[in-house]
Structures are given as C-alpha cells and as structure tokens.
Amino acid sequence: MALAGSRTFVGFGFGAIQAGLFLYEAFRSDSFGRLVVAEVMPEAVDALHRAGGFYSVNIAHADRIETARVGPVEVYSPLVPKDREALVGALAGAEEIATAIPSVEFYASEGPGSLHRVLAAGFARKVELDGPRAVIYAAENDNAAAEKLKRLVLAEVPAHRREDMRVRARFLNTVIGKMSGFVEEQEEQGLATATPGSPRAFLVEVFNRILISKIDFDPPFERGLAVFEEKEYLLPFEEAKLYGHNATHALAAYLGRLLGVDRIGDLRDAPGFMPFLRSAFVDESGEALVRKHGGADPLFACEGYAGYADDLLKRMTNPFLMDTVERVGRDVRRKLGWADRLVGTMRLALSQGIEPRRYAIGAAAALAALDAAFFEGQVPAARLAHPLWVDANASPDEEKRVLELVEQGRRFLCAWKRAGCPNPEDALTRRE
C-alpha cells in the first residue's frame, strides 16, 4: 500500500497519542507520502519492523469499537547511529513534526540520541538543504511545552544557523482532549493488538478536535493535519483542559476507587455520581473559568461551558473506551501538585470567590490513595501535601485554606463511606 500525499510527517514516541492521533490523522489526511516515527523502546521498534510498518488502532465510538490499520510507517531508534541519521534526514524534509512522549522532562537526556539533539540536527540539516518550513506539535500536556522544547533545541543549533532555524520552525502548544491508552486484556475484549503478537492494544476515542497555537508563518503554509484548530490565545483552553477535563476525570477516578469500581464507565450506574461530577465540573471549575476568561471564546460562557462539561462527562464514561480507575488515578503525587488538576482547580476556584467543595473531596480521596492512614485521620493532610508543594512558593494563607477544605473533604468521605457510599451529591447538599 502506498501513501497518497507528498509531505513528510515525523513523530517522536510511539504511544497511544502518537499512534492514535498524530500518525492516524496524518494517514487519514492523504496529505503525507511519508510517515516516520522515532521510538527508543527496542521491542516496539522491532515489532513495527516485523509488521512491515503497519499497526492497528482501536477507536471507541459511543456505540461500538472500530479498528483501523495504519501504515506503512518507518520506525527508527534515535539511540542507534544509523537510525539516528535516517531520522535527521527525515526531519530535514518534514513539514509537520509531533512530540508525544511521557513528559517534557524527557526532552533532554544524555547522549546524541536525546530528542532535543536529534531535532536540532534535523533543523540544521534542513537549513543546509533549504528544506521546507515545519511546525512542531508539542503534545506533553504542559502549558509551556513548546517554549521549553524550542529553548532546548535552539541551544543545540550552531549559533550561525539559529536565525535560519527560527525562520523555518514554529513550535506549537497543543490542547489534546482525546482520551487514549493501552489495553493489556485485548484478547478478552476482542481488540486488535498494535502489531501481530504484541501484548498490548491501542484504544483511543473517536474525538479529534485538537487545539493548537496560531501559526505565524508568512503564507502560504498549509497544514497536512488540517483537522486541528488554531487558536490565537491558547491559555484559556489549556486551563479548561487541566482544571475542567483533567480535574473531573481525576475526581471520578479517586471517588471510584473508594466506591470499589474498576472502570470509569461503571460510574454511570452509581446513584448520584454523574450529578456530583457535573456539579463539580460546571459549578466549581466552570464558574471559575467563566469568571476568569469570559469573552475569550463562546466556551467561556455559562451555556458553552455546560455543553463542554456534558459532552466530556459522556465521553469519559463511555463503556467502549474501557478506561480504568487505576489508569486515570495513577501518578497520584503529580496530580496533587500545587498547580495540577485537583489542588490547582481548588486554587482557581478560590481565586474567583468560589468554594471548591467537590474538588476538595477529590483531593482528599487522592491523599487517601497516597496513604490510607490519612483517610482514618491518623495522618494530617499537611504532612502528606507539604512535600508535594515544597517548590511551589505557596502563600501560607492560601495553603492553609486549601488544607482546611481538604480536611473537610476527608470528613465527608469518612461519613459517606460509613453510610455505604450513598448518592454523593445528595449527601453533600444535606451537609450544607
């Protein structure tokens, strides 16, 4: 099978977002004649080679799962000199590049195979060969990912080439509201494995409305990934993703853990859970974001944000997505960070004059996941939270208020659990 277009796409990282979003959409667009991916895990590289560059991705719709076959994709390891040279050559001719790795912390590492050094070498080669301009989508769920990557890459580009690189490259932040992941029990679930014999399957939702920074190249420059939507000012949407989508997803996971359910979709059938999640999403996160960013976009109006919340709650609990409480609730320490989804949402709400009782309950449930002794009142919230916030330069008054709310959340959870986990929205309303 031959690819249709004439453009080149290069992706870093062969995880669910790269495979199920960037490469998949590039393949579907018919704009690219060459798809290339960089991956450091030898088993993933070998598996894709054995499959002839083709892989499968399972796509969750509201009523079914569809399987798509994508390829051919060239795969190279930046840790192997011959492969690294091939990547540099591909980058020199690429118009669109995407990084989709676990964290911005992995942008820079020791050795010539570091992502930022490979990108720098590719752009230096692009300048030498007068290659095409390129955009780099930074998909690491960090509001400043593009700026961090650009700074690292520029530092590696020879000084006399930097201005030429600036002319040819645009580093873009992204807001990726697409839920995705790996599924290990793919045979039981009837999913197609990523490649034949692979122990894992890619499972992603059908959603593909991805927001990106406005591209300021002089025209003409057309993206092959035309499905993405450019925004002049991305920060409000990044905050809606973190303090709305991510915060409510985490709230669902940590309360679901206490309830004893395995999958996020099971919460649809738990009495009062969906109203509780919606009240958190709309009345706490939503009201705060509307007050802060009202007028920036129709999303940041009461009706617009309520529609955003209702759509996401339906998608989060889609049973065909098979999302687990364990997956959504992993990495508890990071998710309890001072500016992250739970505590960050509480702080946003407080800054706008709103008391975030439901997200405080979520933060308390997360602390209980971190240390069961907290749930029983044997360990105070401050003892667990301080080490997580030590570098945040938090205001003592703000920290005190957040901790008070979290302790109130713990007391609510203890009473709720003792009562047999009744309708949480009704239980909270009765306590007011």
C-alpha positions in Angstrom: 0.0 0.0 0.0 1.4 3.4 -0.9 0.6 6.7 0.9 -1.2 9.3 -1.1 0.4 12.7 -0.4 3.8 14.3 -0.9 4.5 15.6 2.6 6.6 14.1 5.4 5.5 13.7 9.0 7.8 12.7 11.8 6.7 11.7 15.3 8.7 11.2 18.4 7.3 8.4 20.7 5.1 5.6 19.6 2.5 5.7 22.4 -1.3 5.9 22.1 -1.4 9.6 21.3 1.2 9.4 18.6 -0.3 6.2 17.1 -4.0 7.0 17.7 -3.9 10.7 16.9 -1.0 12.2 15.0 0.0 9.2 12.8 -3.6 8.1 12.4 -4.8 11.6 11.3 -1.8 12.1 9.1 -2.5 8.7 7.4 -6.2 9.6 7.0 -5.5 13.0 5.6 -4.0 11.7 2.3 -1.5 14.6 2.6 1.6 12.7 3.5 3.7 10.4 1.4 6.0 9.5 4.2 5.2 8.7 7.9 8.2 8.4 10.2 8.3 7.7 14.0 11.2 7.7 16.5 10.9 5.3 19.4 13.5 4.3 22.0 12.0 1.0 23.2 13.7 -1.7 21.2 10.7 -4.1 21.4 8.3 -1.5 19.9 10.8 -0.8 17.1 11.3 -4.5 16.3 7.6 -5.2 16.4 6.8 -2.5 13.9 9.6 -3.6 11.7 8.3 -7.2 11.7 4.8 -5.9 10.8 6.2 -4.2 7.7 5.5 -0.8 9.2 1.8 -1.4 9.8 -0.1 -1.2 13.1 -3.7 -1.3 14.3 -5.5 1.2 16.5 -8.9 0.5 18.1 -11.3 3.5 18.1 -14.0 3.8 20.6 -17.3 5.3 19.4 -20.3 5.9 21.6 -21.8 2.6 20.4 -19.0 0.4 19.1 -15.3 -0.1 18.6 -13.8 0.3 15.1 -10.4 -1.0 14.2 -8.1 0.9 11.7 -4.9 -0.3 10.1 -2.3 2.5 9.7 0.9 2.4 7.6 3.4 2.0 6.2 5.3 3.8 8.9 9.1 4.0 9.0 10.4 3.5 12.6 13.8 4.4 13.8 15.6 4.4 17.2 17.4 7.6 17.9 19.8 5.6 20.1 21.1 3.7 17.1 23.6 5.8 15.0 22.3 4.5 11.6 18.7 5.1 12.6 19.5 8.5 14.1 21.0 9.6 10.7 17.8 8.4 9.0 15.7 10.5 11.4 17.8 13.6 10.8 17.3 13.1 7.1 13.5 12.7 7.6 13.4 15.8 9.7 15.2 17.8 7.1 12.3 17.1 4.7 9.4 17.2 7.1 6.7 19.8 7.2 5.0 18.5 10.4 6.6 17.0 13.5 5.0 15.9 16.7 6.5 15.0 20.1 4.2 12.8 22.2 6.4 11.4 24.9 5.6 10.8 28.6 6.8 14.2 29.9 8.7 17.4 29.0 11.4 16.0 31.3 12.3 13.6 28.6 13.0 16.3 26.0 16.7 16.4 27.1 18.8 13.4 28.1 22.5 12.4 27.9 24.0 11.3 24.6 23.4 12.2 20.9 20.1 10.4 20.8 18.4 12.9 23.0 15.2 14.2 21.4 16.3 17.8 21.5 19.7 17.0 19.9 18.1 14.9 17.1 15.6 17.8 16.4 18.5 20.3 16.4 20.5 18.2 13.9 17.4 17.8 11.7 16.8 21.5 11.6 20.5 22.2 10.9 20.3 19.7 8.0 17.0 21.4 6.9 18.8 24.8 6.7 21.8 23.3 4.8 19.5 21.7 2.2 17.0 24.6 2.1 14.3 22.2 3.3 10.6 23.1 3.9 9.3 25.1 6.8 7.9 22.9 9.6 5.6 23.1 12.6 6.3 21.0 15.8 3.3 20.0 17.8 4.4 19.6 21.5 1.9 17.1 23.0 3.3 16.6 26.5 0.3 18.1 28.5 2.4 21.1 29.7 1.2 24.6 29.1 4.7 25.7 28.2 5.8 22.5 26.4 6.5 24.3 23.1 8.6 27.1 24.7 10.6 24.5 26.7 11.3 22.4 23.6 12.2 25.4 21.5 14.7 26.7 24.1 16.4 23.3 24.3 16.6 22.8 20.6 17.9 26.4 19.9 20.7 25.9 22.4 21.9 22.9 20.4 21.8 24.6 16.9 25.0 26.2 15.9 24.8 30.0 16.5 25.2 30.9 12.9 22.2 28.7 12.0 19.7 29.8 14.7 18.1 32.7 12.8 17.6 30.4 9.8 16.0 27.9 12.0 13.7 30.5 13.5 12.5 31.3 10.0 11.8 27.7 9.3 10.3 26.4 12.5 7.3 27.0 14.7 6.9 25.2 18.0 3.2 24.9 18.9 1.5 24.1 22.1 -1.5 21.8 21.9 -4.7 21.1 23.9 -5.4 17.4 23.4 -8.7 16.4 24.9 -8.6 13.0 23.3 -8.7 10.1 25.8 -6.4 7.2 24.9 -4.3 4.4 26.3 -3.0 0.9 26.1 -5.2 -2.1 26.9 -3.4 -5.3 28.2 -6.5 -7.6 28.2 -7.1 -7.1 24.5 -7.9 -10.8 23.7 -10.6 -10.8 26.3 -12.0 -7.5 25.0 -11.8 -8.5 21.3 -9.4 -5.7 20.4 -6.8 -5.8 17.7 -3.2 -5.8 19.1 -0.9 -2.9 17.9 1.1 -5.4 15.9 0.7 -9.2 15.5 1.9 -10.9 18.7 2.0 -7.7 20.7 0.8 -7.9 24.3 -0.9 -4.5 24.1 -3.6 -2.8 22.0 -4.1 0.9 21.3 -7.5 2.1 22.3 -8.5 5.7 21.6 -11.7 7.6 21.5 -13.0 8.9 18.1 -12.8 12.6 19.3 -10.2 14.6 17.2 -11.0 18.3 17.9 -7.4 19.3 18.8 -6.5 22.9 19.5 -3.0 24.3 18.6 -1.2 27.6 18.8 -1.7 30.0 16.0 0.9 29.6 13.3 2.5 32.8 12.3 4.4 31.7 9.2 4.0 34.1 6.2 1.5 32.5 3.8 1.3 30.2 2.0 1.7 27.4 4.6 -1.0 24.8 4.8 -1.1 22.0 7.4 -1.5 18.4 6.2 -3.1 17.8 9.6 -5.9 20.2 8.7 -8.3 18.8 11.3 -6.5 20.7 14.1 -7.9 24.1 15.0 -5.6 27.1 15.6 -6.2 29.5 18.4 -4.7 32.9 18.8 -4.6 32.6 22.6 -4.4 29.0 23.8 -4.0 29.5 27.6 -7.8 29.6 28.4 -8.3 26.4 26.6 -5.3 24.8 28.3 -6.8 25.8 31.7 -10.2 24.3 30.6 -8.4 21.1 29.8 -6.5 20.9 33.1 -9.0 22.4 35.5 -12.1 21.1 33.9 -11.5 17.9 31.9 -8.4 16.5 33.8 -9.7 17.6 37.2 -13.1 16.0 36.8 -11.5 12.8 35.4 -9.2 12.6 38.4 -12.2 13.3 40.8 -14.1 10.4 39.1 -11.2 8.1 39.5 -10.4 8.7 43.1 -14.0 8.6 44.2 -14.5 5.5 42.1 -11.6 3.9 43.9 -13.3 4.4 47.2 -16.6 3.2 45.8 -14.8 0.0 44.6 -15.5 0.2 40.9 -12.9 -0.9 38.3 -13.9 1.3 35.3 -14.8 4.9 34.9 -17.8 3.8 32.8 -19.2 2.0 35.8 -19.9 5.4 37.4 -22.8 5.9 35.0 -24.8 3.4 37.1 -23.7 4.6 40.5 -26.5 6.7 42.1 -25.8 10.4 42.2 -22.3 10.2 40.8 -22.9 11.9 37.5 -24.8 14.8 39.1 -21.9 15.1 41.6 -19.3 15.2 38.8 -21.4 17.6 36.7 -21.8 20.0 39.7 -18.0 20.0 40.2 -17.3 20.5 36.5 -19.9 23.2 35.9 -20.4 25.0 39.3 -16.9 24.9 40.6 -14.4 24.6 37.7 -16.8 26.1 35.1 -18.0 29.1 37.1 -14.3 29.9 37.9 -13.2 29.7 34.3 -16.1 31.7 33.0 -15.4 34.4 35.5 -11.7 34.4 34.6 -11.9 34.0 30.8 -15.4 35.2 30.0 -15.5 36.8 26.5 -12.4 34.9 25.3 -14.5 32.4 23.4 -18.1 31.1 23.4 -16.7 28.2 25.5 -16.3 30.6 28.4 -19.9 31.4 28.9 -22.3 29.5 31.1 -24.1 27.7 28.3 -20.9 27.0 26.4 -19.1 25.6 29.3 -22.1 23.5 30.4 -22.2 21.9 27.0 -18.4 21.3 27.1 -18.9 19.5 30.5 -21.8 17.4 29.4 -20.0 16.3 26.3 -16.9 15.3 28.3 -18.8 13.5 31.0 -20.5 11.4 28.4 -17.2 10.7 26.7 -15.3 10.0 29.9 -17.8 7.3 31.0 -18.1 5.7 27.5 -18.0 2.0 28.3 -16.4 1.3 24.9 -13.4 3.3 26.0 -12.8 0.7 28.8 -11.0 3.3 30.9 -10.0 2.1 34.3 -10.0 3.8 37.6 -6.4 2.6 38.1 -5.2 4.2 34.9 -6.9 7.5 35.4 -5.8 7.7 39.0 -2.1 6.7 38.5 0.7 9.1 39.4 -1.1 10.5 42.5 1.7 12.8 43.6 1.9 14.7 40.4 -1.9 15.0 40.2 -1.9 16.5 43.7 0.7 19.2 42.7 0.1 22.8 43.7 -0.8 23.8 40.2 -2.1 20.5 38.9 -5.6 19.3 38.3 -7.1 18.9 41.8 -5.3 21.4 44.0 -4.8 23.8 41.1 -8.6 23.7 40.4 -9.3 24.4 44.0 -7.0 27.4 43.9 -8.5 28.7 40.7 -12.0 28.5 42.2 -10.9 30.2 45.4 -9.3 33.0 43.4 -12.7 33.6 41.8 -14.7 33.6 45.1 -16.0 30.0 44.7 -15.7 27.3 47.4 -14.5 24.1 45.6 -16.0 21.5 48.0 -16.2 18.7 45.4 -12.7 19.1 44.2 -11.6 19.2 47.8 -13.3 15.9 48.3 -11.4 14.6 45.2 -8.1 15.9 46.7 -8.9 14.1 49.9 -9.7 10.9 48.1 -6.4 11.2 46.2 -4.5 11.7 49.5 -6.3 8.6 50.8 -4.9 6.7 47.7 -1.5 8.0 48.6 -1.7 7.0 52.3 -4.6 5.0 53.7 -3.8 6.4 57.2 -5.0 9.9 56.0 -8.5 8.5 55.4 -8.7 7.4 59.0 -7.5 10.8 60.3 -4.2 9.3 61.6 -2.1 11.5 59.3 -3.0 15.2 58.6 -3.3 16.5 55.1 -0.4 18.9 55.7 2.1 16.2 56.4 1.4 14.5 53.0 0.9 17.6 51.0 3.8 19.7 52.1 6.5 17.5 50.4 4.4 17.8 47.1 4.3 21.6 47.3 7.7 22.4 48.7 8.9 24.1 45.4 5.7 25.9 44.8 6.4 29.1 46.9 2.8 28.8 48.1 1.2 31.6 50.1 0.8 30.4 53.7 -2.7 31.8 53.8 -3.7 30.1 50.5 -2.1 26.8 51.6 -4.0 26.9 54.9 -7.3 27.5 53.2 -6.7 24.6 50.7 -5.7 22.2 53.6 -8.8 23.2 55.6 -11.0 22.3 52.6 -9.2 19.0 52.1 -9.7 18.1 55.7 -13.4 18.9 55.3 -13.4 16.7 52.3 -11.8 13.8 54.3 -14.5 14.1 56.9 -17.2 14.0 54.2 -15.6 10.9 52.7 -15.4 9.1 56.0 -19.1 9.7 56.8 -20.0 8.9 53.2 -18.1 5.6 53.3 -19.6 4.6 56.7 -23.1 5.3 55.3 -22.5 2.8 52.5 -21.5 5.3 49.7 -24.9 6.8 49.1 -25.7 9.4 46.4 -22.7 11.8 46.9 -24.5 14.9 45.6 -27.4 14.4 47.9 -25.1 13.7 50.8 -23.1 16.8 50.2 -26.2 19.0 49.7 -27.6 17.8 53.0 -24.4 18.8 54.8 -24.7 22.4 53.6 
